Amino acid sequence: MQMIDTGDVKVHVDVRGPEDGPAVVFSNSLGTDFRLWDKILPQLPETLRIVRYDKRGHGLTSCPRGPYGMGQ
């Protein structure tokens, strides 16, 4: 797990699996964090590149003061 600094927010991400594997991105619902997918990951093929992240203000991703635009 790592933090990616986009300049205005630090995004908590988890990337696992082979770098050349087909990527699957898991985006959690509002009010949850990427741990929502924990029970599903062991059931997936190990050949997949799994990307999970916490949305702004969720989990360990930061939540700087607004206002925010659609591009953010």
C-alpha positions in Angstrom: 0.0 0.0 0.0 1.2 3.5 -0.8 0.2 7.1 -0.9 0.2 9.0 -4.2 0.5 12.8 -3.8 -1.5 14.5 -6.6 -0.6 18.0 -5.4 -3.9 18.7 -3.7 -4.7 15.3 -2.2 -2.8 12.3 -1.0 -4.5 9.2 -2.3 -4.2 5.8 -0.5 -3.8 3.0 -3.0 -3.1 -0.7 -3.0 -1.6 -2.2 -6.2 -0.9 -5.9 -6.3 -0.3 -8.6 -8.9 2.0 -8.9 -11.9 2.9 -5.6 -13.6 2.0 -7.1 -17.0 -1.3 -8.7 -15.9 -4.7 -7.4 -17.0 -5.6 -4.5 -14.7 -8.8 -4.5 -12.7 -9.6 -1.3 -10.7 -11.9 -1.5 -7.7 -13.6 1.7 -6.6 -15.5 1.5 -3.4 -18.9 3.2 -2.6 -19.3 6.4 -0.6 -18.8 5.9 3.1 -16.4 2.9 2.7 -12.8 2.4 2.0 -10.9 -0.1 -0.2 -11.0 -2.7 2.5 -14.5 -3.4 1.1 -12.9 -5.7 -1.4 -10.7 -7.7 1.0 -12.8 -10.8 0.9 -13.1 -10.9 -2.8 -9.3 -10.6 -3.7 -8.4 -14.1 -2.6 -11.0 -15.5 -5.0 -9.5 -13.7 -8.1 -6.8 -15.2 -10.4 -3.2 -14.3 -9.3 -2.5 -13.2 -12.9 -4.6 -10.0 -12.5 -3.1 -6.6 -11.6 -5.4 -5.4 -8.8 -5.7 -1.6 -8.1 -7.8 -0.3 -5.2 -7.9 3.2 -3.8 -9.7 5.3 -1.2 -11.7 8.2 -2.5 -11.1 11.7 -1.3 -12.0 11.9 2.4 -12.4 8.1 2.7 -10.1 5.6 4.4 -6.6 7.0 4.5 -6.9 9.4 1.6 -6.7 13.1 2.7 -9.6 15.5 2.5 -8.3 19.0 2.0 -10.7 21.9 2.3 -13.0 22.6 -0.6 -14.5 23.8 -2.7 -13.8 21.2 -5.4 -14.5 21.2 -9.1 -15.6 18.3 -11.2 -12.0 17.8 -12.5 -10.8 17.1 -9.0 
